[in-house]
Amino acid sequence: PLTDSMSMRLNAKIKRVSDKNRNPENAANVEELAYIKQAKLDISENGNASPQTIEKESMIVGYYPIMTNQMCLQCHGNPGENIDEETLARIDNLYPADVARGYGPNELRGIWVVEMKK
């Protein structure tokens, strides 16, 4: 709902993707994976990743990193350590192929992708 409402308001396509997605619809494509790989390298080398914009045909595409914090770890941390049993059971029920866990604080969880017409 968040991305849909903002997409309509801004006349843009907004999505959240990851290399370790929970929802199969949020799997990053090849171009997004390339940005994620570079962002992770930047984070390991200098502690942060900068947003990036590229021009594609009649579109401008922006990639914006999503970093984890303590709140994120309640669903994306480690089972038994950060994710309680009730939450884990619900996640497992809704997303049996989930790989979006095992994160620690200040890690790249995924990216926002914003596509707008030039």
Backbone as XML, in Angstrom:
<?xml version="1.0"?>
<chain id="A" units="angstrom">
  <residue number="1" name="PRO">
    <atom name="N" x="0.808" y="-1.226" z="0.000"/>
    <atom name="CA" x="0.000" y="0.000" z="0.000"/>
    <atom name="C" x="0.840" y="1.275" z="0.000"/>
  </residue>
  <residue number="2" name="LEU">
    <atom name="N" x="1.953" y="1.275" z="0.730"/>
    <atom name="CA" x="2.804" y="2.466" z="0.790"/>
    <atom name="C" x="3.351" y="2.806" z="-0.592"/>
  </residue>
  <residue number="3" name="THR">
    <atom name="N" x="3.936" y="1.821" z="-1.258"/>
    <atom name="CA" x="4.520" y="2.105" z="-2.562"/>
    <atom name="C" x="3.450" y="2.450" z="-3.586"/>
  </residue>
  <residue number="4" name="ASP">
    <atom name="N" x="2.291" y="1.813" z="-3.507"/>
    <atom name="CA" x="1.208" y="2.124" z="-4.447"/>
    <atom name="C" x="0.717" y="3.553" z="-4.282"/>
  </residue>
  <residue number="5" name="SER">
    <atom name="N" x="0.487" y="3.986" z="-3.041"/>
    <atom name="CA" x="-0.036" y="5.335" z="-2.824"/>
    <atom name="C" x="0.989" y="6.399" z="-3.221"/>
  </residue>
  <residue number="6" name="MET">
    <atom name="N" x="2.259" y="6.182" z="-2.905"/>
    <atom name="CA" x="3.284" y="7.160" z="-3.271"/>
    <atom name="C" x="3.519" y="7.151" z="-4.784"/>
  </residue>
  <residue number="7" name="SER">
    <atom name="N" x="3.419" y="5.991" z="-5.405"/>
    <atom name="CA" x="3.571" y="5.913" z="-6.858"/>
    <atom name="C" x="2.515" y="6.762" z="-7.542"/>
  </residue>
  <residue number="8" name="MET">
    <atom name="N" x="1.287" y="6.648" z="-7.087"/>
    <atom name="CA" x="0.196" y="7.427" z="-7.682"/>
    <atom name="C" x="0.395" y="8.916" z="-7.415"/>
  </residue>
  <residue number="9" name="ARG">
    <atom name="N" x="0.768" y="9.252" z="-6.201"/>
    <atom name="CA" x="0.938" y="10.653" z="-5.835"/>
    <atom name="C" x="2.059" y="11.317" z="-6.627"/>
  </residue>
  <residue number="10" name="LEU">
    <atom name="N" x="3.151" y="10.589" z="-6.853"/>
    <atom name="CA" x="4.321" y="11.153" z="-7.523"/>
    <atom name="C" x="4.380" y="10.834" z="-9.015"/>
  </residue>
  <residue number="11" name="ASN">
    <atom name="N" x="3.388" y="10.111" z="-9.512"/>
    <atom name="CA" x="3.376" y="9.676" z="-10.908"/>
    <atom name="C" x="4.684" y="8.959" z="-11.247"/>
  </residue>
  <residue number="12" name="ALA">
    <atom name="N" x="5.016" y="8.000" z="-10.399"/>
    <atom name="CA" x="6.253" y="7.234" z="-10.541"/>
    <atom name="C" x="5.970" y="5.787" z="-10.174"/>
  </residue>
  <residue number="13" name="LYS">
    <atom name="N" x="6.858" y="4.919" z="-10.567"/>
    <atom name="CA" x="6.787" y="3.521" z="-10.154"/>
    <atom name="C" x="7.793" y="3.334" z="-9.030"/>
  </residue>
  <residue number="14" name="ILE">
    <atom name="N" x="7.325" y="2.896" z="-7.873"/>
    <atom name="CA" x="8.185" y="2.715" z="-6.711"/>
    <atom name="C" x="8.073" y="1.264" z="-6.264"/>
  </residue>
  <residue number="15" name="LYS">
    <atom name="N" x="9.232" y="0.636" z="-6.063"/>
    <atom name="CA" x="9.221" y="-0.730" z="-5.555"/>
    <atom name="C" x="10.402" y="-0.931" z="-4.617"/>
  </residue>
  <residue number="16" name="ARG">
    <atom name="N" x="10.278" y="-1.938" z="-3.788"/>
    <atom name="CA" x="11.337" y="-2.311" z="-2.855"/>
    <atom name="C" x="11.798" y="-3.697" z="-3.276"/>
  </residue>
  <residue number="17" name="VAL">
    <atom name="N" x="13.106" y="-3.876" z="-3.481"/>
    <atom name="CA" x="13.644" y="-5.166" z="-3.918"/>
    <atom name="C" x="14.870" y="-5.532" z="-3.087"/>
  </residue>
  <residue number="18" name="SER">
    <atom name="N" x="15.256" y="-6.811" z="-3.173"/>
    <atom name="CA" x="16.407" y="-7.276" z="-2.413"/>
    <atom name="C" x="17.043" y="-8.479" z="-3.101"/>
  </residue>
  <residue number="19" name="ASP">
    <atom name="N" x="18.297" y="-8.716" z="-2.755"/>
    <atom name="CA" x="18.962" y="-9.936" z="-3.189"/>
    <atom name="C" x="18.611" y="-11.092" z="-2.255"/>
  </residue>
  <residue number="20" name="LYS">
    <atom name="N" x="18.054" y="-10.779" z="-1.098"/>
    <atom name="CA" x="17.559" y="-11.774" z="-0.143"/>
    <atom name="C" x="16.112" y="-11.408" z="0.177"/>
  </residue>
  <residue number="21" name="ASN">
    <atom name="N" x="15.219" y="-11.724" z="-0.731"/>
    <atom name="CA" x="13.832" y="-11.284" z="-0.609"/>
    <atom name="C" x="12.991" y="-12.238" z="0.229"/>
  </residue>
  <residue number="22" name="ARG">
    <atom name="N" x="11.971" y="-11.686" z="0.795"/>
    <atom name="CA" x="10.965" y="-12.470" z="1.523"/>
    <atom name="C" x="9.840" y="-12.828" z="0.565"/>
  </residue>
  <residue number="23" name="ASN">
    <atom name="N" x="9.328" y="-11.840" z="-0.118"/>
    <atom name="CA" x="8.255" y="-12.019" z="-1.087"/>
    <atom name="C" x="8.902" y="-12.224" z="-2.459"/>
  </residue>
  <residue number="24" name="PRO">
    <atom name="N" x="8.564" y="-13.298" z="-3.158"/>
    <atom name="CA" x="9.169" y="-13.528" z="-4.474"/>
    <atom name="C" x="8.971" y="-12.361" z="-5.449"/>
  </residue>
  <residue number="25" name="GLU">
    <atom name="N" x="7.925" y="-11.577" z="-5.260"/>
    <atom name="CA" x="7.677" y="-10.417" z="-6.127"/>
    <atom name="C" x="8.679" y="-9.295" z="-5.892"/>
  </residue>
  <residue number="26" name="ASN">
    <atom name="N" x="9.465" y="-9.394" z="-4.820"/>
    <atom name="CA" x="10.442" y="-8.359" z="-4.482"/>
    <atom name="C" x="11.886" y="-8.785" z="-4.776"/>
  </residue>
  <residue number="27" name="ALA">
    <atom name="N" x="12.048" y="-9.761" z="-5.654"/>
    <atom name="CA" x="13.394" y="-10.184" z="-6.046"/>
    <atom name="C" x="13.997" y="-9.145" z="-6.988"/>
  </residue>
  <residue number="28" name="ALA">
    <atom name="N" x="15.224" y="-8.790" z="-6.742"/>
    <atom name="CA" x="15.921" y="-7.814" z="-7.582"/>
    <atom name="C" x="16.246" y="-8.417" z="-8.950"/>
  </residue>
  <residue number="29" name="ASN">
    <atom name="N" x="16.163" y="-7.556" z="-9.982"/>
    <atom name="CA" x="16.546" y="-8.000" z="-11.324"/>
    <atom name="C" x="18.058" y="-7.820" z="-11.508"/>
  </residue>
  <residue number="30" name="VAL">
    <atom name="N" x="18.567" y="-8.120" z="-12.679"/>
    <atom name="CA" x="20.013" y="-8.083" z="-12.931"/>
    <atom name="C" x="20.598" y="-6.697" z="-12.670"/>
  </residue>
  <residue number="31" name="GLU">
    <atom name="N" x="19.949" y="-5.645" z="-13.157"/>
    <atom name="CA" x="20.477" y="-4.284" z="-12.956"/>
    <atom name="C" x="20.443" y="-3.895" z="-11.480"/>
  </residue>
  <residue number="32" name="GLU">
    <atom name="N" x="19.370" y="-4.258" z="-10.799"/>
    <atom name="CA" x="19.247" y="-3.942" z="-9.373"/>
    <atom name="C" x="20.277" y="-4.730" z="-8.557"/>
  </residue>
  <residue number="33" name="LEU">
    <atom name="N" x="20.497" y="-5.983" z="-8.937"/>
    <atom name="CA" x="21.523" y="-6.786" z="-8.255"/>
    <atom name="C" x="22.912" y="-6.187" z="-8.414"/>
  </residue>
  <residue number="34" name="ALA">
    <atom name="N" x="23.193" y="-5.606" z="-9.575"/>
    <atom name="CA" x="24.490" y="-4.961" z="-9.789"/>
    <atom name="C" x="24.659" y="-3.783" z="-8.832"/>
  </residue>
  <residue number="35" name="TYR">
    <atom name="N" x="23.597" y="-2.974" z="-8.667"/>
    <atom name="CA" x="23.676" y="-1.854" z="-7.725"/>
    <atom name="C" x="23.855" y="-2.384" z="-6.303"/>
  </residue>
  <residue number="36" name="ILE">
    <atom name="N" x="23.097" y="-3.409" z="-5.924"/>
    <atom name="CA" x="23.194" y="-3.978" z="-4.577"/>
    <atom name="C" x="24.615" y="-4.475" z="-4.314"/>
  </residue>
  <residue number="37" name="LYS">
    <atom name="N" x="25.193" y="-5.153" z="-5.268"/>
    <atom name="CA" x="26.566" y="-5.660" z="-5.110"/>
    <atom name="C" x="27.545" y="-4.509" z="-4.889"/>
  </residue>
  <residue number="38" name="GLN">
    <atom name="N" x="27.425" y="-3.452" z="-5.692"/>
    <atom name="CA" x="28.306" y="-2.298" z="-5.538"/>
    <atom name="C" x="28.066" y="-1.588" z="-4.214"/>
  </residue>
  <residue number="39" name="ALA">
    <atom name="N" x="26.794" y="-1.465" z="-3.827"/>
    <atom name="CA" x="26.464" y="-0.803" z="-2.559"/>
    <atom name="C" x="27.061" y="-1.563" z="-1.379"/>
  </residue>
  <residue number="40" name="LYS">
    <atom name="N" x="26.986" y="-2.874" z="-1.402"/>
    <atom name="CA" x="27.578" y="-3.674" z="-0.320"/>
    <atom name="C" x="29.089" y="-3.491" z="-0.271"/>
  </residue>
  <residue number="41" name="LEU">
    <atom name="N" x="29.714" y="-3.420" z="-1.426"/>
    <atom name="CA" x="31.162" y="-3.174" z="-1.484"/>
    <atom name="C" x="31.482" y="-1.795" z="-0.904"/>
  </residue>
  <residue number="42" name="ASP">
    <atom name="N" x="30.706" y="-0.774" z="-1.293"/>
    <atom name="CA" x="30.916" y="0.578" z="-0.767"/>
    <atom name="C" x="30.754" y="0.617" z="0.749"/>
  </residue>
  <residue number="43" name="ILE">
    <atom name="N" x="29.757" y="-0.084" z="1.260"/>
    <atom name="CA" x="29.518" y="-0.120" z="2.705"/>
    <atom name="C" x="30.695" y="-0.780" z="3.412"/>
  </residue>
  <residue number="44" name="SER">
    <atom name="N" x="31.200" y="-1.863" z="2.851"/>
    <atom name="CA" x="32.328" y="-2.555" z="3.499"/>
    <atom name="C" x="33.600" y="-1.714" z="3.462"/>
  </residue>
  <residue number="45" name="GLU">
    <atom name="N" x="33.748" y="-0.891" z="2.423"/>
    <atom name="CA" x="34.970" y="-0.093" z="2.281"/>
    <atom name="C" x="34.915" y="1.242" z="3.004"/>
  </residue>
  <residue number="46" name="ASN">
    <atom name="N" x="33.747" y="1.910" z="2.988"/>
    <atom name="CA" x="33.701" y="3.238" z="3.604"/>
    <atom name="C" x="32.482" y="3.490" z="4.482"/>
  </residue>
  <residue number="47" name="GLY">
    <atom name="N" x="31.709" y="2.458" z="4.782"/>
    <atom name="CA" x="30.636" y="2.595" z="5.762"/>
    <atom name="C" x="29.293" y="3.050" z="5.234"/>
  </residue>
  <residue number="48" name="ASN">
    <atom name="N" x="29.210" y="3.423" z="3.964"/>
    <atom name="CA" x="27.899" y="3.823" z="3.442"/>
    <atom name="C" x="27.816" y="3.596" z="1.937"/>
  </residue>
  <residue number="49" name="ALA">
    <atom name="N" x="26.586" y="3.627" z="1.461"/>
    <atom name="CA" x="26.318" y="3.495" z="0.029"/>
    <atom name="C" x="25.517" y="4.708" z="-0.414"/>
  </residue>
  <residue number="50" name="SER">
    <atom name="N" x="25.898" y="5.284" z="-1.518"/>
    <atom name="CA" x="25.198" y="6.454" z="-2.047"/>
    <atom name="C" x="24.090" y="6.022" z="-2.992"/>
  </residue>
  <residue number="51" name="PRO">
    <atom name="N" x="22.993" y="6.774" z="-3.002"/>
    <atom name="CA" x="21.968" y="6.525" z="-4.011"/>
    <atom name="C" x="22.557" y="6.721" z="-5.407"/>
  </residue>
  <residue number="52" name="GLN">
    <atom name="N" x="21.913" y="6.151" z="-6.385"/>
    <atom name="CA" x="22.381" y="6.259" z="-7.765"/>
    <atom name="C" x="21.175" y="6.471" z="-8.675"/>
  </residue>
  <residue number="53" name="THR">
    <atom name="N" x="21.351" y="7.310" z="-9.685"/>
    <atom name="CA" x="20.322" y="7.461" z="-10.710"/>
    <atom name="C" x="20.937" y="7.150" z="-12.066"/>
  </residue>
  <residue number="54" name="ILE">
    <atom name="N" x="20.134" y="6.530" z="-12.906"/>
    <atom name="CA" x="20.554" y="6.239" z="-14.274"/>
    <atom name="C" x="19.431" y="6.621" z="-15.222"/>
  </residue>
  <residue number="55" name="GLU">
    <atom name="N" x="19.799" y="6.926" z="-16.445"/>
    <atom name="CA" x="18.806" y="7.233" z="-17.469"/>
    <atom name="C" x="18.657" y="6.027" z="-18.375"/>
  </residue>
  <residue number="56" name="LYS">
    <atom name="N" x="17.415" y="5.640" z="-18.606"/>
    <atom name="CA" x="17.097" y="4.511" z="-19.479"/>
    <atom name="C" x="15.972" y="4.949" z="-20.409"/>
  </residue>
  <residue number="57" name="GLU">
    <atom name="N" x="16.274" y="5.006" z="-21.679"/>
    <atom name="CA" x="15.283" y="5.394" z="-22.680"/>
    <atom name="C" x="14.572" y="6.665" z="-22.232"/>
  </residue>
  <residue number="58" name="SER">
    <atom name="N" x="13.289" y="6.596" z="-21.945"/>
    <atom name="CA" x="12.542" y="7.795" z="-21.554"/>
    <atom name="C" x="12.354" y="7.890" z="-20.039"/>
  </residue>
  <residue number="59" name="MET">
    <atom name="N" x="13.149" y="7.103" z="-19.286"/>
    <atom name="CA" x="12.975" y="7.035" z="-17.837"/>
    <atom name="C" x="14.248" y="7.440" z="-17.095"/>
  </residue>
  <residue number="60" name="ILE">
    <atom name="N" x="14.053" y="7.895" z="-15.887"/>
    <atom name="CA" x="15.136" y="8.061" z="-14.922"/>
    <atom name="C" x="14.838" y="7.075" z="-13.798"/>
  </residue>
  <residue number="61" name="VAL">
    <atom name="N" x="15.835" y="6.268" z="-13.459"/>
    <atom name="CA" x="15.669" y="5.255" z="-12.429"/>
    <atom name="C" x="16.610" y="5.578" z="-11.283"/>
  </residue>
  <residue number="62" name="GLY">
    <atom name="N" x="16.058" y="5.631" z="-10.090"/>
    <atom name="CA" x="16.859" y="5.886" z="-8.903"/>
    <atom name="C" x="16.922" y="4.656" z="-8.020"/>
  </residue>
  <residue number="63" name="TYR">
    <atom name="N" x="18.106" y="4.364" z="-7.499"/>
    <atom name="CA" x="18.312" y="3.275" z="-6.553"/>
    <atom name="C" x="18.714" y="3.894" z="-5.218"/>
  </residue>
  <residue number="64" name="TYR">
    <atom name="N" x="18.021" y="3.514" z="-4.157"/>
    <atom name="CA" x="18.246" y="4.094" z="-2.839"/>
    <atom name="C" x="18.393" y="2.969" z="-1.816"/>
  </residue>
  <residue number="65" name="PRO">
    <atom name="N" x="19.521" y="2.918" z="-1.101"/>
    <atom name="CA" x="19.755" y="1.818" z="-0.164"/>
    <atom name="C" x="18.791" y="1.835" z="1.023"/>
  </residue>
  <residue number="66" name="ILE">
    <atom name="N" x="18.431" y="0.642" z="1.476"/>
    <atom name="CA" x="17.642" y="0.450" z="2.695"/>
    <atom name="C" x="18.558" y="-0.255" z="3.688"/>
  </residue>
  <residue number="67" name="MET">
    <atom name="N" x="18.900" y="0.434" z="4.749"/>
    <atom name="CA" x="19.788" y="-0.115" z="5.768"/>
    <atom name="C" x="18.978" y="-0.625" z="6.958"/>
  </residue>
  <residue number="68" name="THR">
    <atom name="N" x="19.465" y="-1.687" z="7.581"/>
    <atom name="CA" x="18.773" y="-2.249" z="8.733"/>
    <atom name="C" x="19.063" y="-1.441" z="9.993"/>
  </residue>
  <residue number="69" name="ASN">
    <atom name="N" x="18.104" y="-1.491" z="10.908"/>
    <atom name="CA" x="18.270" y="-0.948" z="12.251"/>
    <atom name="C" x="17.654" y="-1.960" z="13.223"/>
  </residue>
  <residue number="70" name="GLN">
    <atom name="N" x="17.636" y="-1.659" z="14.491"/>
    <atom name="CA" x="17.120" y="-2.607" z="15.487"/>
    <atom name="C" x="15.674" y="-3.013" z="15.204"/>
  </residue>
  <residue number="71" name="MET">
    <atom name="N" x="14.843" y="-2.090" z="14.762"/>
    <atom name="CA" x="13.449" y="-2.407" z="14.470"/>
    <atom name="C" x="13.349" y="-3.444" z="13.345"/>
  </residue>
  <residue number="72" name="CYS">
    <atom name="N" x="14.173" y="-3.303" z="12.303"/>
    <atom name="CA" x="14.156" y="-4.235" z="11.172"/>
    <atom name="C" x="14.453" y="-5.665" z="11.617"/>
  </residue>
  <residue number="73" name="LEU">
    <atom name="N" x="15.334" y="-5.789" z="12.612"/>
    <atom name="CA" x="15.795" y="-7.105" z="13.028"/>
    <atom name="C" x="14.690" y="-7.935" z="13.666"/>
  </residue>
  <residue number="74" name="GLN">
    <atom name="N" x="13.605" y="-7.298" z="14.091"/>
    <atom name="CA" x="12.480" y="-8.028" z="14.673"/>
    <atom name="C" x="11.851" y="-8.977" z="13.655"/>
  </residue>
  <residue number="75" name="CYS">
    <atom name="N" x="12.035" y="-8.709" z="12.376"/>
    <atom name="CA" x="11.530" y="-9.580" z="11.311"/>
    <atom name="C" x="12.643" y="-10.086" z="10.394"/>
  </residue>
  <residue number="76" name="HIS">
    <atom name="N" x="13.777" y="-9.397" z="10.365"/>
    <atom name="CA" x="14.851" y="-9.745" z="9.431"/>
    <atom name="C" x="16.146" y="-10.163" z="10.124"/>
  </residue>
  <residue number="77" name="GLY">
    <atom name="N" x="16.108" y="-10.266" z="11.446"/>
    <atom name="CA" x="17.294" y="-10.696" z="12.189"/>
    <atom name="C" x="17.395" y="-12.210" z="12.237"/>
  </residue>
  <residue number="78" name="ASN">
    <atom name="N" x="17.855" y="-12.709" z="13.362"/>
    <atom name="CA" x="18.047" y="-14.152" z="13.534"/>
    <atom name="C" x="16.928" y="-14.746" z="14.374"/>
  </residue>
  <residue number="79" name="PRO">
    <atom name="N" x="16.324" y="-15.843" z="13.900"/>
    <atom name="CA" x="15.291" y="-16.516" z="14.688"/>
    <atom name="C" x="15.842" y="-16.913" z="16.064"/>
  </residue>
  <residue number="80" name="GLY">
    <atom name="N" x="15.011" y="-16.699" z="17.084"/>
    <atom name="CA" x="15.417" y="-17.031" z="18.444"/>
    <atom name="C" x="16.280" y="-15.979" z="19.106"/>
  </residue>
  <residue number="81" name="GLU">
    <atom name="N" x="16.851" y="-15.105" z="18.315"/>
    <atom name="CA" x="17.691" y="-14.034" z="18.846"/>
    <atom name="C" x="16.970" y="-12.692" z="18.720"/>
  </residue>
  <residue number="82" name="ASN">
    <atom name="N" x="16.547" y="-12.351" z="17.515"/>
    <atom name="CA" x="15.850" y="-11.088" z="17.266"/>
    <atom name="C" x="14.382" y="-11.314" z="16.908"/>
  </residue>
  <residue number="83" name="ILE">
    <atom name="N" x="14.083" y="-12.423" z="16.238"/>
    <atom name="CA" x="12.722" y="-12.696" z="15.777"/>
    <atom name="C" x="12.056" y="-13.635" z="16.777"/>
  </residue>
  <residue number="84" name="ASP">
    <atom name="N" x="10.942" y="-13.186" z="17.388"/>
    <atom name="CA" x="10.275" y="-14.050" z="18.355"/>
    <atom name="C" x="9.510" y="-15.171" z="17.648"/>
  </residue>
  <residue number="85" name="GLU">
    <atom name="N" x="9.132" y="-16.181" z="18.396"/>
    <atom name="CA" x="8.516" y="-17.381" z="17.833"/>
    <atom name="C" x="7.209" y="-17.082" z="17.099"/>
  </residue>
  <residue number="86" name="GLU">
    <atom name="N" x="6.385" y="-16.226" z="17.666"/>
    <atom name="CA" x="5.096" y="-15.904" z="17.031"/>
    <atom name="C" x="5.303" y="-15.213" z="15.682"/>
  </residue>
  <residue number="87" name="THR">
    <atom name="N" x="6.215" y="-14.258" z="15.650"/>
    <atom name="CA" x="6.517" y="-13.554" z="14.396"/>
    <atom name="C" x="7.103" y="-14.517" z="13.378"/>
  </residue>
  <residue number="88" name="LEU">
    <atom name="N" x="8.026" y="-15.360" z="13.806"/>
    <atom name="CA" x="8.655" y="-16.321" z="12.912"/>
    <atom name="C" x="7.628" y="-17.286" z="12.315"/>
  </residue>
  <residue number="89" name="ALA">
    <atom name="N" x="6.695" y="-17.752" z="13.140"/>
    <atom name="CA" x="5.652" y="-18.659" z="12.653"/>
    <atom name="C" x="4.794" y="-17.980" z="11.593"/>
  </residue>
  <residue number="90" name="ARG">
    <atom name="N" x="4.470" y="-16.719" z="11.814"/>
    <atom name="CA" x="3.654" y="-15.972" z="10.838"/>
    <atom name="C" x="4.430" y="-15.781" z="9.526"/>
  </residue>
  <residue number="91" name="ILE">
    <atom name="N" x="5.696" y="-15.394" z="9.621"/>
    <atom name="CA" x="6.523" y="-15.218" z="8.425"/>
    <atom name="C" x="6.627" y="-16.536" z="7.659"/>
  </residue>
  <residue number="92" name="ASP">
    <atom name="N" x="6.912" y="-17.617" z="8.374"/>
    <atom name="CA" x="7.051" y="-18.919" z="7.727"/>
    <atom name="C" x="5.761" y="-19.356" z="7.050"/>
  </residue>
  <residue number="93" name="ASN">
    <atom name="N" x="4.625" y="-19.028" z="7.643"/>
    <atom name="CA" x="3.329" y="-19.369" z="7.062"/>
    <atom name="C" x="3.064" y="-18.573" z="5.787"/>
  </residue>
  <residue number="94" name="LEU">
    <atom name="N" x="3.355" y="-17.287" z="5.827"/>
    <atom name="CA" x="3.083" y="-16.419" z="4.671"/>
    <atom name="C" x="4.128" y="-16.553" z="3.571"/>
  </residue>
  <residue number="95" name="TYR">
    <atom name="N" x="5.391" y="-16.787" z="3.949"/>
    <atom name="CA" x="6.499" y="-16.820" z="2.991"/>
    <atom name="C" x="7.380" y="-18.037" z="3.237"/>
  </residue>
  <residue number="96" name="PRO">
    <atom name="N" x="6.934" y="-19.217" z="2.824"/>
    <atom name="CA" x="7.693" y="-20.438" z="3.115"/>
    <atom name="C" x="9.086" y="-20.468" z="2.481"/>
  </residue>
  <residue number="97" name="ALA">
    <atom name="N" x="9.328" y="-19.685" z="1.451"/>
    <atom name="CA" x="10.653" y="-19.659" z="0.807"/>
    <atom name="C" x="11.465" y="-18.435" z="1.236"/>
  </residue>
  <residue number="98" name="ASP">
    <atom name="N" x="11.124" y="-17.846" z="2.360"/>
    <atom name="CA" x="11.776" y="-16.631" z="2.854"/>
    <atom name="C" x="13.280" y="-16.806" z="3.041"/>
  </residue>
  <residue number="99" name="VAL">
    <atom name="N" x="14.057" y="-15.852" z="2.502"/>
    <atom name="CA" x="15.500" y="-15.810" z="2.754"/>
    <atom name="C" x="15.913" y="-14.438" z="3.295"/>
  </residue>
  <residue number="100" name="ALA">
    <atom name="N" x="14.946" y="-13.651" z="3.749"/>
    <atom name="CA" x="15.197" y="-12.281" z="4.201"/>
    <atom name="C" x="15.409" y="-12.206" z="5.707"/>
  </residue>
  <residue number="101" name="ARG">
    <atom name="N" x="16.277" y="-13.061" z="6.195"/>
    <atom name="CA" x="16.601" y="-13.033" z="7.619"/>
    <atom name="C" x="18.083" y="-13.267" z="7.801"/>
  </residue>
  <residue number="102" name="GLY">
    <atom name="N" x="18.535" y="-13.123" z="9.034"/>
    <atom name="CA" x="19.962" y="-13.291" z="9.303"/>
    <atom name="C" x="20.739" y="-11.994" z="9.248"/>
  </residue>
  <residue number="103" name="TYR">
    <atom name="N" x="20.029" y="-10.875" z="9.180"/>
    <atom name="CA" x="20.684" y="-9.565" z="9.118"/>
    <atom name="C" x="21.087" y="-9.091" z="10.508"/>
  </residue>
  <residue number="104" name="GLY">
    <atom name="N" x="22.073" y="-8.223" z="10.532"/>
    <atom name="CA" x="22.475" y="-7.504" z="11.720"/>
    <atom name="C" x="22.203" y="-6.025" z="11.507"/>
  </residue>
  <residue number="105" name="PRO">
    <atom name="N" x="22.498" y="-5.184" z="12.491"/>
    <atom name="CA" x="22.279" y="-3.745" z="12.334"/>
    <atom name="C" x="23.220" y="-3.146" z="11.280"/>
  </residue>
  <residue number="106" name="ASN">
    <atom name="N" x="22.751" y="-2.122" z="10.625"/>
    <atom name="CA" x="23.536" y="-1.367" z="9.637"/>
    <atom name="C" x="24.014" y="-2.208" z="8.458"/>
  </residue>
  <residue number="107" name="GLU">
    <atom name="N" x="23.165" y="-3.101" z="7.984"/>
    <atom name="CA" x="23.460" y="-3.876" z="6.787"/>
    <atom name="C" x="22.477" y="-3.487" z="5.692"/>
  </residue>
  <residue number="108" name="LEU">
    <atom name="N" x="22.887" y="-3.666" z="4.454"/>
    <atom name="CA" x="22.016" y="-3.361" z="3.325"/>
    <atom name="C" x="20.948" y="-4.440" z="3.225"/>
  </residue>
  <residue number="109" name="ARG">
    <atom name="N" x="19.719" y="-4.080" z="3.494"/>
    <atom name="CA" x="18.598" y="-5.024" z="3.481"/>
    <atom name="C" x="17.999" y="-5.152" z="2.085"/>
  </residue>
  <residue number="110" name="GLY">
    <atom name="N" x="18.055" y="-4.070" z="1.330"/>
    <atom name="CA" x="17.484" y="-4.031" z="-0.007"/>
    <atom name="C" x="17.580" y="-2.608" z="-0.524"/>
  </residue>
  <residue number="111" name="ILE">
    <atom name="N" x="16.796" y="-2.325" z="-1.556"/>
    <atom name="CA" x="16.820" y="-0.973" z="-2.123"/>
    <atom name="C" x="15.419" y="-0.546" z="-2.538"/>
  </residue>
  <residue number="112" name="TRP">
    <atom name="N" x="15.216" y="0.749" z="-2.511"/>
    <atom name="CA" x="14.057" y="1.353" z="-3.149"/>
    <atom name="C" x="14.446" y="1.624" z="-4.595"/>
  </residue>
  <residue number="113" name="VAL">
    <atom name="N" x="13.540" y="1.317" z="-5.506"/>
    <atom name="CA" x="13.736" y="1.616" z="-6.925"/>
    <atom name="C" x="12.612" y="2.552" z="-7.327"/>
  </residue>
  <residue number="114" name="VAL">
    <atom name="N" x="12.981" y="3.720" z="-7.821"/>
    <atom name="CA" x="12.002" y="4.729" z="-8.225"/>
    <atom name="C" x="12.198" y="5.011" z="-9.714"/>
  </residue>
  <residue number="115" name="GLU">
    <atom name="N" x="11.169" y="4.779" z="-10.509"/>
    <atom name="CA" x="11.224" y="5.023" z="-11.946"/>
    <atom name="C" x="10.265" y="6.153" z="-12.292"/>
  </residue>
  <residue number="116" name="MET">
    <atom name="N" x="10.792" y="7.157" z="-12.977"/>
    <atom name="CA" x="9.981" y="8.310" z="-13.379"/>
    <atom name="C" x="10.255" y="8.655" z="-14.841"/>
  </residue>
  <residue number="117" name="LYS">
    <atom name="N" x="9.270" y="9.209" z="-15.495"/>
    <atom name="CA" x="9.489" y="9.689" z="-16.857"/>
    <atom name="C" x="10.385" y="10.908" z="-16.807"/>
  </residue>
  <residue number="118" name="LYS">
    <atom name="N" x="11.218" y="11.055" z="-17.858"/>
    <atom name="CA" x="12.107" y="12.229" z="-17.939"/>
    <atom name="C" x="11.303" y="13.491" z="-18.054"/>
  </residue>
</chain>
